[in-house]
Amino acid sequence: MATTVLIFKTVKGVTPIKVGRRRTFVSGLDWQVLPSGHNYKDEARKIARNELERTGVALDVVHLRRHENVVQAAFIRRGGRARKGTVSLAAVAADMLGANFVAAFELPDGRYALTSCVDEVIVPGMDRVCEPQEAIDKIQELSNSRSSQGELQVYAPDTLWPGGEPIDLEDLLAGVKRRHRLRQRPTFSQSSVRTWAVWAVLAALVISAWLLWDRHQRKLASELAAKQAKELEHLRQQSGQNLHDLSLLRPWTSQPSLETFSQVCTRSISKVPVTLDGWVLLNAQCSAYSTSATYARTEGRTVLGFASTARAWREALNVQFSSDGDLGTIEWPVVMSPGGDEGLDQMDNRTRHFMSWWQSQLVPFEVTSTNSAFAPGYQPPPVSSGQQELRPDWKTARWTIDGVPRNPTQLLEGINPDGLRLQEIELDFDAQGQLKWSLKGEIYGQ
């Protein structure tokens, strides 16, 4: 069975590519050799600062590659889709395919993920996703430049480059190491800290306005909880089953409703401080079980100071730091009531209504089909009374919405919630420092 390859939307030149069920490669990093390779953090910050002054484009360092006497930094434009924990395609290929090569990995949409290494250095500008003709031109250009300096191994399908050695993204999976993972490395200077302080004040004003509006929503939430309790009891009586057993069978019955999830998570994230002991908020996430927030250290601040201030803000926090001490994460639990069951409409009908809703709201989205599964912990009975107890009798699709300015409660107001569930809400900042919300969820239908 062939490994599934899923291509995500390219944002600011960066393209995530999911291979199989667990591994996501990233193509489109801007690789630069650091001049001395000794004070690499300072050198990377200097490059980012110079680029900001020259072009106005803010860069973040997401990967450092050390190879003997060469150190390379991988940059992205702030807001690019290079998530922490994803893997650099170019770095893996460089460690697996040799000192001098160019590789073109065919993608399901007909494009190619291109990367190259010369004298053990990843070639700047050659880490990208491109159309077939551009891939051919780049390979030809690099081959011509190396014609007098030794052989350049070409890895590519024969249909793209006759004589090339075939290669697939699946071939890279065995070579992925922990060191290939991307890590967000914000390049804060004193001037950028002042800029973030201004945005922090503006964000505080936005959050204050939200808290005033939120008081009214709490009353509505309590009324909703009472209504849901009655609906769940009615469901139990109709089904003739124990509600706990029904929840184990169908995953959405134990998940919070769309409205509950959005209200609880929006309220939880909106309480997160924009700064803690001088550390600056990068992003915050909320699931059905916990809320977490990640902060970037600014010059002169320490992990002890961050941990102390964080626990003074909220007790019983889980506080963790990155290996270099530049990122701090706080996490605390949240509790949501289950949303119960609802009728299963035809999947095509639900999906089309879902898409039409967001199109009418002018909000970009993505919907992808996925395999249906019973709720975690469900075990089929030893003696089954029907096929529905052995395999899911519903369809599932995943949906995502990235980088919208409206908070989730406002964003979802008026949408038909039947068959929809949320799994994650995230808050971060765009290149201009404005608040942006992202949502992930699932659709269930027949």
C-alpha positions as CSV (number, residue, x, y, z in Angstrom):
1,M,0.0,0.0,0.0
2,A,1.5,3.4,-1.1
3,T,2.2,6.0,1.6
4,T,-0.3,8.9,1.5
5,V,1.2,12.3,0.7
6,L,-0.9,15.4,1.6
7,I,0.2,18.9,0.5
8,F,-0.9,21.8,2.6
9,K,-1.4,25.4,1.4
10,T,1.8,27.4,0.7
11,V,2.0,30.4,3.0
12,K,4.8,33.0,2.5
13,G,6.8,30.5,0.4
14,V,6.6,27.7,3.0
15,T,4.8,24.4,2.1
16,P,4.1,21.6,4.6
17,I,4.0,18.1,3.1
18,K,2.5,15.3,5.2
19,V,3.9,11.9,4.4
20,G,2.1,8.9,5.9
21,R,0.2,9.4,9.2
22,R,2.8,11.1,11.4
23,R,5.6,12.8,9.5
24,T,5.3,16.4,8.1
25,F,8.2,17.7,6.0
26,V,8.6,21.5,5.3
27,S,9.8,22.9,2.0
28,G,10.6,26.5,1.2
29,L,13.1,27.5,3.9
30,D,15.6,30.3,3.2
31,W,19.1,28.8,3.9
32,Q,22.1,31.0,4.6
33,V,25.6,30.2,5.7
34,L,26.6,31.9,9.0
35,P,29.9,33.8,8.5
36,S,31.9,32.3,11.4
37,G,29.5,29.7,12.8
38,H,30.6,30.4,16.4
39,N,28.1,32.9,17.8
40,Y,25.5,31.5,15.6
41,K,22.5,32.9,17.5
42,D,23.9,36.5,17.3
43,E,24.8,36.0,13.6
44,A,21.3,34.7,12.7
45,R,19.7,37.7,14.6
46,K,22.0,40.1,12.8
47,I,21.0,38.6,9.4
48,A,17.3,38.9,10.3
49,R,17.7,42.5,11.6
50,N,19.5,43.5,8.4
51,E,16.8,42.0,6.3
52,L,14.1,43.8,8.3
53,E,15.9,47.2,7.9
54,R,16.6,46.6,4.2
55,T,13.2,45.2,3.0
56,G,10.8,45.6,6.0
57,V,10.3,41.8,6.0
58,A,10.5,40.1,9.5
59,L,12.3,36.8,9.5
60,D,12.4,34.0,12.1
61,V,15.1,31.4,12.4
62,V,13.5,27.9,12.5
63,H,16.5,25.6,12.1
64,L,20.3,25.5,12.5
65,R,22.3,22.9,10.6
66,R,25.8,22.2,11.7
67,H,28.1,20.2,9.5
68,E,31.8,20.1,10.3
69,N,33.0,23.7,9.8
70,V,29.8,25.0,8.2
71,V,26.8,26.3,10.1
72,Q,23.6,27.2,8.2
73,A,20.5,28.9,9.5
74,A,17.1,28.4,7.9
75,F,14.9,31.4,7.9
76,I,11.2,31.9,7.1
77,R,9.1,35.1,6.7
78,R,7.2,35.6,9.9
79,G,3.8,33.9,9.6
80,G,5.1,31.2,7.3
81,R,3.8,27.6,7.9
82,A,6.9,26.1,9.6
83,R,5.4,24.7,12.8
84,K,7.5,23.6,15.7
85,G,8.1,19.8,15.5
86,T,7.8,19.6,11.7
87,V,10.9,18.4,9.7
88,S,13.1,20.2,7.2
89,L,13.0,18.3,4.0
90,A,16.3,19.8,2.8
91,A,18.1,19.0,6.0
92,V,17.0,15.3,5.9
93,A,17.9,15.0,2.2
94,A,21.4,16.6,2.8
95,D,22.2,14.1,5.5
96,M,21.0,11.1,3.4
97,L,21.9,11.8,-0.2
98,G,25.5,12.9,-0.1
99,A,27.7,16.0,-0.5
100,N,26.7,17.0,-4.1
101,F,23.2,16.3,-5.4
102,V,20.0,17.8,-6.6
103,A,16.7,16.0,-5.8
104,A,13.2,16.6,-7.2
105,F,10.4,14.7,-5.2
106,E,7.2,14.4,-7.2
107,L,4.0,15.6,-5.4
108,P,0.4,14.4,-5.9
109,D,-0.6,17.7,-7.6
110,G,2.1,17.4,-10.3
111,R,4.5,19.8,-8.7
112,Y,8.0,18.9,-7.3
113,A,9.7,19.5,-4.0
114,L,13.2,20.6,-5.0
115,T,16.3,20.7,-2.9
116,S,20.1,20.5,-3.5
117,C,23.4,20.2,-1.7
118,V,26.8,21.3,-3.0
119,D,30.0,20.5,-1.1
120,E,27.8,19.5,1.9
121,V,26.0,22.9,1.9
122,I,22.3,23.3,1.2
123,V,22.1,25.6,-1.8
124,P,20.2,28.8,-1.0
125,G,17.1,29.2,-3.2
126,M,16.9,25.5,-4.0
127,D,14.6,24.5,-1.1
128,R,11.2,25.0,-2.7
129,V,8.0,23.6,-4.3
130,C,7.8,24.4,-8.0
131,E,6.2,23.5,-11.3
132,P,7.8,20.8,-13.5
133,Q,9.4,23.2,-16.0
134,E,10.9,25.3,-13.2
135,A,12.4,22.1,-11.6
136,I,13.9,21.2,-14.9
137,D,15.4,24.7,-15.4
138,K,16.9,24.6,-11.9
139,I,18.4,21.2,-12.3
140,Q,19.9,22.2,-15.6
141,E,21.3,25.5,-14.2
142,L,22.9,23.7,-11.3
143,S,24.3,20.9,-13.5
144,N,25.9,23.4,-15.9
145,S,27.5,25.3,-13.0
146,R,29.1,22.1,-11.7
147,S,30.2,20.7,-15.1
148,S,33.8,21.4,-14.4
149,Q,33.9,20.7,-10.7
150,G,32.8,17.1,-10.5
151,E,29.7,15.0,-10.8
152,L,26.4,16.2,-9.4
153,Q,24.0,13.3,-8.6
154,V,20.5,13.9,-9.8
155,Y,17.6,12.2,-8.0
156,A,14.4,12.6,-10.0
157,P,11.8,10.6,-11.9
158,D,12.9,9.6,-15.4
159,T,9.9,11.6,-16.8
160,L,11.3,14.8,-15.4
161,W,15.0,14.2,-15.9
162,P,16.1,11.3,-18.1
163,G,18.9,9.3,-16.4
164,G,18.0,10.6,-12.9
165,E,17.8,8.1,-10.1
166,P,14.2,7.7,-9.0
167,I,13.3,8.9,-5.4
168,D,10.2,9.4,-3.4
169,L,9.4,11.3,-0.2
170,E,8.8,8.0,1.5
171,D,12.5,7.2,1.0
172,L,13.4,10.1,3.4
173,L,11.4,8.7,6.3
174,A,14.1,6.3,7.5
175,G,16.6,9.2,7.7
176,V,14.6,11.6,9.9
177,K,16.3,12.4,13.1
178,R,15.4,14.6,16.1
179,R,18.0,17.2,14.9
180,H,15.9,17.7,11.7
181,R,12.9,19.1,13.6
182,L,12.1,22.8,13.2
183,R,12.1,25.0,16.3
184,Q,10.8,28.6,16.3
185,R,13.7,30.9,17.2
186,P,12.3,34.4,17.5
187,T,15.0,37.1,16.7
188,F,14.0,39.8,19.2
189,S,16.2,42.9,19.5
190,Q,15.8,45.8,21.9
191,S,13.9,47.7,19.1
192,S,11.7,44.8,18.3
193,V,10.8,44.4,22.0
194,R,9.6,48.0,22.0
195,T,7.5,47.3,19.0
196,W,6.0,44.3,20.6
197,A,5.3,46.4,23.7
198,V,3.2,48.7,21.6
199,W,1.3,45.8,20.2
200,A,0.9,44.4,23.7
201,V,-0.9,47.5,24.8
202,L,-3.2,47.3,21.7
203,A,-3.8,43.6,22.4
204,A,-4.7,44.4,26.0
205,L,-7.3,46.9,24.9
206,V,-8.8,44.3,22.5
207,I,-8.9,41.7,25.3
208,S,-10.5,44.1,27.7
209,A,-13.3,44.8,25.3
210,W,-13.7,41.1,24.8
211,L,-14.0,40.4,28.6
212,L,-16.8,42.9,28.9
213,W,-18.7,41.1,26.1
214,D,-17.8,37.8,27.7
215,R,-19.7,38.4,30.9
216,H,-22.9,38.3,28.9
217,Q,-21.8,35.1,27.2
218,R,-21.3,33.3,30.5
219,K,-25.0,33.7,31.3
220,L,-25.9,32.2,27.9
221,A,-23.4,29.4,28.5
222,S,-25.1,28.3,31.7
223,E,-28.5,28.3,30.1
224,L,-27.0,26.2,27.2
225,A,-25.5,23.7,29.7
226,A,-28.9,23.2,31.3
227,K,-30.5,22.7,27.9
228,Q,-27.8,20.1,26.9
229,A,-28.4,18.1,30.1
230,K,-32.1,17.7,29.2
231,E,-31.2,16.7,25.6
232,L,-28.7,14.1,26.8
233,E,-31.2,12.6,29.1
234,H,-33.8,12.5,26.2
235,L,-31.1,10.8,24.1
236,R,-30.5,8.1,26.7
237,Q,-34.2,7.3,27.0
238,Q,-34.6,7.1,23.2
239,S,-31.6,4.9,22.6
240,G,-32.2,2.5,25.4
241,Q,-28.5,2.4,26.0
242,N,-26.4,3.7,28.8
243,L,-25.1,7.1,27.9
244,H,-21.5,6.2,28.7
245,D,-21.7,3.2,26.3
246,L,-23.1,5.5,23.5
247,S,-20.3,8.0,24.1
248,L,-17.7,5.2,23.7
249,L,-19.2,4.2,20.4
250,R,-19.6,7.6,18.7
251,P,-16.7,10.0,19.3
252,W,-18.7,13.2,18.9
253,T,-21.1,12.4,21.7
254,S,-18.4,12.8,24.4
255,Q,-16.9,15.9,22.7
256,P,-18.1,19.4,23.6
257,S,-20.6,21.1,21.3
258,L,-19.3,23.7,18.9
259,E,-20.7,26.5,21.0
260,T,-19.3,25.2,24.3
261,F,-15.9,24.6,22.9
262,S,-15.6,28.0,21.2
263,Q,-16.9,29.8,24.3
264,V,-14.7,28.0,26.8
265,C,-11.5,28.2,24.7
266,T,-12.0,31.8,23.6
267,R,-12.5,32.8,27.2
268,S,-9.5,30.7,28.4
269,I,-7.1,32.0,25.7
270,S,-8.3,35.6,26.1
271,K,-7.1,35.6,29.8
272,V,-3.5,34.8,28.8
273,P,-1.1,37.7,29.6
274,V,0.6,39.2,26.6
275,T,3.8,39.4,28.6
276,L,5.1,37.5,31.6
277,D,8.2,38.9,33.3
278,G,9.3,40.5,30.1
279,W,8.8,37.3,28.0
280,V,6.5,37.9,25.0
281,L,3.5,35.8,24.0
282,L,4.0,34.0,20.7
283,N,0.9,31.9,20.5
284,A,-1.7,30.0,22.6
285,Q,-3.7,26.8,22.0
286,C,-6.8,25.3,23.5
287,S,-8.2,21.8,23.3
288,A,-11.0,20.0,25.0
289,Y,-8.7,19.2,27.9
290,S,-6.1,22.0,28.3
291,T,-4.9,25.5,27.3
292,S,-1.3,26.3,26.7
293,A,0.7,29.4,25.8
294,T,4.2,29.8,24.5
295,Y,6.4,32.8,25.2
296,A,9.7,34.0,23.8
297,R,12.5,35.2,26.1
298,T,13.8,38.8,25.6
299,E,17.3,40.0,26.4
300,G,18.2,39.8,30.1
301,R,15.3,37.7,31.2
302,T,15.6,34.3,32.9
303,V,13.7,31.0,33.1
304,L,13.5,31.4,36.9
305,G,11.9,34.8,36.6
306,F,9.4,33.5,34.0
307,A,8.4,30.4,36.1
308,S,7.9,32.5,39.2
309,T,5.8,35.2,37.5
310,A,3.7,32.5,35.7
311,R,2.8,30.7,38.9
312,A,2.0,34.0,40.6
313,W,-0.4,34.7,37.8
314,R,-2.1,31.2,38.0
315,E,-1.5,28.4,40.5
316,A,-1.0,24.7,39.5
317,L,0.5,25.6,36.1
318,N,2.7,23.1,34.2
319,V,5.7,25.2,33.1
320,Q,8.3,23.9,30.6
321,F,11.2,25.4,28.6
322,S,13.0,24.6,25.4
323,S,16.4,23.1,25.5
324,D,18.1,26.5,24.9
325,G,15.9,28.3,27.4
326,D,14.6,30.8,24.8
327,L,11.0,29.5,24.8
328,G,8.7,29.0,27.8
329,T,5.3,27.2,27.7
330,I,2.6,27.2,30.4
331,E,-0.3,24.8,30.4
332,W,-3.4,24.3,32.6
333,P,-6.5,22.0,32.3
334,V,-10.0,23.0,31.1
335,V,-13.3,21.2,31.6
336,M,-16.1,21.0,29.1
337,S,-19.4,19.2,29.1
338,P,-20.2,16.6,26.3
339,G,-22.3,17.8,23.4
340,G,-24.2,14.6,23.0
341,D,-25.6,13.0,19.8
342,E,-27.5,14.4,16.9
343,G,-28.9,13.0,13.7
344,L,-26.4,12.1,10.9
345,D,-27.3,13.9,7.7
346,Q,-25.7,12.9,4.4
347,M,-22.0,13.8,4.4
348,D,-22.1,15.5,1.0
349,N,-25.0,17.7,2.1
350,R,-23.3,18.7,5.4
351,T,-20.0,19.4,3.7
352,R,-21.5,21.6,1.0
353,H,-23.5,23.6,3.6
354,F,-20.3,24.0,5.6
355,M,-18.3,25.2,2.6
356,S,-21.1,27.5,1.5
357,W,-21.3,29.1,5.0
358,W,-17.6,30.1,5.0
359,Q,-17.6,31.2,1.4
360,S,-20.5,33.6,2.3
361,Q,-18.4,34.8,5.2
362,L,-15.4,35.4,2.9
363,V,-13.3,33.1,5.2
364,P,-10.7,30.7,3.7
365,F,-10.9,27.0,4.8
366,E,-9.7,23.5,4.0
367,V,-11.8,20.3,4.2
368,T,-10.1,16.9,3.8
369,S,-11.7,13.4,4.1
370,T,-10.2,11.0,6.7
371,N,-10.9,7.5,8.1
372,S,-13.7,7.2,10.6
373,A,-12.8,5.7,14.0
374,F,-14.7,4.8,17.2
375,A,-14.2,7.0,20.2
376,P,-10.9,6.4,22.2
377,G,-11.4,3.5,24.6
378,Y,-14.3,1.8,22.8
379,Q,-14.0,-2.0,22.6
380,P,-16.4,-4.0,20.4
381,P,-18.5,-6.4,22.4
382,P,-17.6,-10.1,22.4
383,V,-21.0,-10.9,21.0
384,S,-22.2,-8.3,18.5
385,S,-25.8,-7.5,17.7
386,G,-24.9,-5.7,14.4
387,Q,-22.2,-4.4,12.1
388,Q,-22.5,-0.9,13.6
389,E,-20.8,-2.2,16.7
390,L,-17.8,-3.6,14.7
391,R,-17.0,-0.7,12.4
392,P,-18.0,3.0,12.2
393,D,-21.2,3.5,10.1
394,W,-20.4,7.2,9.5
395,K,-18.0,9.3,7.5
396,T,-15.5,11.9,8.9
397,A,-13.8,14.9,7.4
398,R,-11.4,17.3,8.9
399,W,-11.6,21.1,8.5
400,T,-9.2,24.0,9.2
401,I,-9.4,27.7,9.2
402,D,-6.2,29.7,9.6
403,G,-5.4,33.3,10.5
404,V,-8.7,35.1,10.9
405,P,-9.1,38.3,13.0
406,R,-12.5,37.5,14.6
407,N,-12.5,35.4,17.7
408,P,-14.0,31.9,17.4
409,T,-17.3,32.7,19.3
410,Q,-18.0,35.6,16.9
411,L,-16.8,33.6,13.9
412,L,-19.1,30.7,14.5
413,E,-22.2,32.7,15.4
414,G,-25.0,31.6,13.1
415,I,-23.4,28.4,11.7
416,N,-25.5,25.2,11.7
417,P,-23.6,23.1,14.4
418,D,-25.1,19.7,13.6
419,G,-22.4,17.2,12.9
420,L,-19.6,19.7,13.6
421,R,-17.0,19.5,16.4
422,L,-13.9,21.5,17.3
423,Q,-10.6,19.9,18.3
424,E,-8.3,22.9,18.7
425,I,-8.3,26.7,18.7
426,E,-5.1,28.7,18.4
427,L,-4.2,32.4,18.8
428,D,-1.0,33.9,17.3
429,F,0.2,37.2,15.8
430,D,0.8,38.0,12.2
431,A,3.8,39.9,10.8
432,Q,2.2,43.2,11.8
433,G,1.5,42.0,15.3
434,Q,-2.2,41.7,14.9
435,L,-4.2,38.9,16.7
436,K,-5.1,35.9,14.4
437,W,-7.2,32.9,15.3
438,S,-7.1,29.4,13.8
439,L,-9.5,26.5,14.2
440,K,-9.4,22.8,13.6
441,G,-12.3,20.4,13.8
442,E,-14.2,17.5,12.2
443,I,-17.5,17.0,10.3
444,Y,-19.5,13.8,10.8
445,G,-22.2,12.4,8.4
446,Q,-23.5,9.4,6.6
